[in-house]
Amino acid sequence: MFQLHPAFPPTSLALGELALCHARLQLDSRYAWIVLIPRIAGAVELEDLTGADRGALMAEVVQAGVAVRAVGAALGRPVAKLNVGQLGNITPQLHVHVVGRRPDDAAWPGPVWGVGSAEAYPGEALDLAVAAARRALSL
């Protein structure tokens, strides 16, 4: 049975369930950022998914990219480039990060990991981000 790794809830907010993945908004207002976690028990690597599930994951990554762009637009910070990463060095449960990047963001042009500290969404910005993401993901 699928169980969400306990590292996700403190750093992200549930957006809802796609066909394969549980989708979450990363709680770092510096970036429009969605994390997809396939609801496959015990999945750690892409090789743990069937071919069909890998295809579904890629489709959901593309869908999450649209949602990340929608979040950026809703916050008045259009996304210039999408970064997609599947690392899992710290949190082993299979998950994919879809991060919206801008030349003026805190980590540009390097990776977002290890740069500064996450910043909470101010005021109503979190509500705007969640609404934009859910609309784009049809949740």
N, C-alpha and C positions, 0 to 999 in steps of 0.2 A: 504494500500500500504506500502511495506517495505521501511523504511528509516534508514540509518546508524546513530547510535548515534554519536553526535559530539565529544565525547571523543576519538573515534578511530583514526581519521586522524592525529592529532598531534603526536601520539605515534607509528604509524604503517604505512606501505606502502601497498597499494592494490596489490595483486598478481593476482587476477582474480576470476571467478565464477565457482564453482563446481556445481554439480546437485542441491544441497540444500543450500550450504553455500557460503557466500562471504569469501574469504581467504585473510589474511593480514600477512605480515611479521612484527613482533614487532621490532621497531627500537632501539634495545639494543644489541650491538655487544658482550656483555658478554655471551649471550646465543643464540643458534639456537632456534627460537621461532616463532610459527605460531598461529594465532588466527582465529578461525572459527566462523562466525556469520550466523546462519540460516536466510534465507531471508523470514521469517514468520512475518508479521506485528503483533506487540503487544506481541511477545513471550518474556517471562521473565524467565520462569522455564521450565525444561524438560517436565513437565506435560502439557505444552501448545502446545506440538507437538503431532501429531497423532502417533500411533504405527509405521506406515510405515516411517514417518519422523524421529522418534527416531532411527530406524534401519539404515536409510540413514546417519544420523549424526554419528553413531558409525562407519560406513564404512568410512566416510570422516575423522574421527579422526585417524583411522588406516592409511589412505592414507597420512594425514598430518604428522604422525609419520615417515613415509618413507621419506617425504620431509624434515623434521627437521634433520634426519640423513644425508641426502644429503647435506644440508647446512653446517652442522658440518664438513663433509668430504671435501667439497669445500674450507673451510676456514682452513683446516689442524688441526681441533680440533674435532676428532671423538666423537660422543655422546656415553656415557656409559649407560645412563638410560633415559627413557622418563617419564616425569611427565605430567599428564593430569588433568586439573582443570576447574571446572565450578563454579565460585564464584558469581560474579555479585553484590557484596556488595556496590560497588561505582558506577559502570556502570550497570544499571539494565537490559539493553537489553541482551537477552540470547546470550551467547558466550562461547566458549570453548578454553582454552589455551592448546597448545601442546608444551612443553618446553624440549629441549635437555639439559641434565645435565652431568656434569663431576666432578670427585672427586676434581679437582683443580679449580672449578668455585667459584665465589665470595660468593655464599650462601650455598655451600655444607656443610652438608647434609640437611640443612633446606630448607624451601620454598624460592622462589625467591623474593616474595613480601616484600617490606620494607627494603631491603638490598642494601645500597649504592644508587647511581643514575645511570640511564641509560647512557650508553656510545655510542656515535655515531659510526657508521661503518667507519673505516679509509679508505682513498684512494679508491681503486677499490673493496674493500671487499663487499660493498653493492651490486654492480653489480654482483659479483660472487654469493652472497647469493640469490639474486632474481632469477638469471638464474637457479641455482641449484634447488630452490624451485619450480619454474614454470615447469621445466623439469619433476621433480618427480610427480608433480600434473597434468601433461599433459595439462598445460595451455599455 
